[in-house]
Amino acid sequence: MSQLPLVRPATATDAPACAEIYAPYVTDTCISFEAEPPVPLSSARESPTHKESHEWLVAERDAAIVGYAYAHGFHIRAAYRWSCETSIYLAMDRRSEGIGRALYEVLLARLTERGYRRAFACIALPNHASIGLHRAFGFEDAGSFRRVGWKYGAWHDVAWLQRTCNLMKSTHRHPSWLRCLSNQRIGA
Ligand SMILES: CC(C)(COP(=O)(O)OP(=O)(O)OC[C@H]1O[C@@H](n2cnc3c(N)ncnc32)[C@H](O)[C@@H]1OP(=O)(O)O)[C@@H](O)C(=O)NCCC(=O)NCCS
C-alpha cells in the first residue's frame, strides 16, 4: 500500500500547486464545469476569510502537493449557515492511492468540530470515483439536476449528495466562526 500523505491546512504559498492540480480537470474533463482554469490568486480558495470560516487542506507527499480539499458556505443566506459544500481534487496520477480518503477524513472532522451540521457535494456525472468516495464517507443522495451543464458537446447531469456531520444530539449553536458575530448581524 502507498504511503499515506501528510494532510495539513493550506497556506497562500500552496495556491499555485492547487491551481496546477485543478487546471487539467477544467481543460480536459467535464468533472469541473469551469471553462478556463482560474488564476490562483483570484480564486475564492485563497481567501483568508474563506479559510477562517471553513477549511482548505492540502495533502503533501515527498514535499509535493498531491491534492487538496476544501469547504465553503452552501449559500449566503443566514438560515444556511450550518451547511457547507465540500470539494476535492488530486493530481491525476495520484488517484486511487488513498489520498482522497486521507483528505476527507480530516476535512469532515474539522467541519464537524467547527459546528457544521450538513455537508453537501455537487458532482457532475459520470464520476464513479467521486460518487464512490462520498458514499464511503456516508454521503447520501439528495437529488439531481438533469442535463444541466453543457461541456464538450454534451449535456451532463449533476448529482447532489449530503451528509450529516454531527450525529450527536441536535443543537443550533452557530458554527464557530460565526459565534463572534452578534445574533442580529447573522439574522438569528
Ligand atoms: C474523487 C477522488 C478525490 C477520490 O480520491 P482517491 O484518492 O482516488 O480515492 P481513495 O483511493 O482514497 O478511495 C476512497 C474511496 O473512494 C472510492 N473510490 C475511489 N476511486 C473509485 C473509483 N474509481 N470507482 C469507485 N469508487 C472509487 C472507494 O470506495 C474508496 O473507498 P475505500 O477507501 O473504502 O476503499 C479522486 O479520484 C479525484 O481527484 N478525482 C478527480 C477529481 C474529482 O472528481 N473531484 C471531485 C469533484 S466532485
The ligand as a MOL file (V3000), in Angstrom:
LIG
                    3D

  0  0  0     0  0            999 V3000
M  V30 BEGIN CTAB
M  V30 COUNTS 48 50 0 0 0
M  V30 BEGIN ATOM
M  V30 1 C -12.5470 11.5640 -6.3530 0
M  V30 2 C -11.1460 11.4600 -5.7630 0
M  V30 3 C -10.8800 12.6810 -4.8970 0
M  V30 4 C -11.0730 10.1950 -4.8850 0
M  V30 5 O -9.8080 10.1450 -4.2600 0
M  V30 6 P -8.9050 8.8170 -4.3580 0
M  V30 7 O -7.6340 9.0600 -3.6590 0
M  V30 8 O -8.8320 8.4280 -5.7850 0
M  V30 9 O -9.7820 7.7820 -3.5530 0
M  V30 10 P -9.2500 6.7550 -2.4540 0
M  V30 11 O -8.2030 5.8990 -3.0820 0
M  V30 12 O -8.8790 7.4940 -1.2270 0
M  V30 13 O -10.5530 5.8910 -2.1930 0
M  V30 14 C -11.5210 6.3260 -1.2500 0
M  V30 15 C -12.8600 5.6740 -1.5620 0
M  V30 16 O -13.3260 6.1950 -2.8030 0
M  V30 17 C -13.9210 5.1480 -3.5850 0
M  V30 18 N -13.3260 5.1850 -4.9150 0
M  V30 19 C -12.1130 5.6620 -5.2510 0
M  V30 20 N -11.9350 5.5320 -6.5770 0
M  V30 21 C -13.0320 4.9350 -7.0550 0
M  V30 22 C -13.4480 4.5460 -8.3670 0
M  V30 23 N -12.6560 4.7440 -9.4460 0
M  V30 24 N -14.6730 3.9810 -8.5060 0
M  V30 25 C -15.4690 3.7880 -7.4450 0
M  V30 26 N -15.1310 4.1350 -6.1690 0
M  V30 27 C -13.9220 4.7020 -6.0040 0
M  V30 28 C -13.6900 3.8540 -2.9070 0
M  V30 29 O -14.9420 3.4300 -2.4220 0
M  V30 30 C -12.7700 4.1580 -1.7550 0
M  V30 31 O -13.3010 3.5620 -0.6090 0
M  V30 32 P -12.3510 2.7320 0.3660 0
M  V30 33 O -11.3260 3.6950 0.8940 0
M  V30 34 O -13.2880 2.2570 1.4270 0
M  V30 35 O -11.7460 1.6520 -0.4900 0
M  V30 36 C -10.0440 11.3810 -6.8690 0
M  V30 37 O -10.2640 10.2390 -7.6470 0
M  V30 38 C -10.0240 12.6050 -7.7750 0
M  V30 39 O -9.3200 13.5700 -7.5110 0
M  V30 40 N -10.7770 12.5540 -8.8780 0
M  V30 41 C -10.8210 13.6430 -9.8410 0
M  V30 42 C -11.3800 14.9430 -9.2700 0
M  V30 43 C -12.7900 14.7610 -8.7750 0
M  V30 44 O -13.5770 14.0170 -9.3330 0
M  V30 45 N -13.1060 15.5030 -7.7070 0
M  V30 46 C -14.4270 15.5170 -7.1500 0
M  V30 47 C -15.2580 16.5060 -7.8480 0
M  V30 48 S -16.9650 16.3690 -7.3460 0
M  V30 END ATOM
M  V30 BEGIN BOND
M  V30 1 1 1 2
M  V30 2 1 2 3
M  V30 3 1 2 4
M  V30 4 1 2 36
M  V30 5 1 4 5
M  V30 6 1 5 6
M  V30 7 2 6 7
M  V30 8 1 6 8
M  V30 9 1 6 9
M  V30 10 1 9 10
M  V30 11 2 10 11
M  V30 12 1 10 12
M  V30 13 1 10 13
M  V30 14 1 13 14
M  V30 15 1 14 15
M  V30 16 1 15 16
M  V30 17 1 15 30
M  V30 18 1 16 17
M  V30 19 1 17 18
M  V30 20 1 17 28
M  V30 21 1 18 19
M  V30 22 1 18 27
M  V30 23 2 19 20
M  V30 24 1 20 21
M  V30 25 1 21 22
M  V30 26 2 21 27
M  V30 27 1 22 23
M  V30 28 2 22 24
M  V30 29 1 24 25
M  V30 30 2 25 26
M  V30 31 1 26 27
M  V30 32 1 28 29
M  V30 33 1 28 30
M  V30 34 1 30 31
M  V30 35 1 31 32
M  V30 36 2 32 33
M  V30 37 1 32 34
M  V30 38 1 32 35
M  V30 39 1 36 37
M  V30 40 1 36 38
M  V30 41 2 38 39
M  V30 42 1 38 40
M  V30 43 1 40 41
M  V30 44 1 41 42
M  V30 45 1 42 43
M  V30 46 2 43 44
M  V30 47 1 43 45
M  V30 48 1 45 46
M  V30 49 1 46 47
M  V30 50 1 47 48
M  V30 END BOND
M  V30 END CTAB
M  END
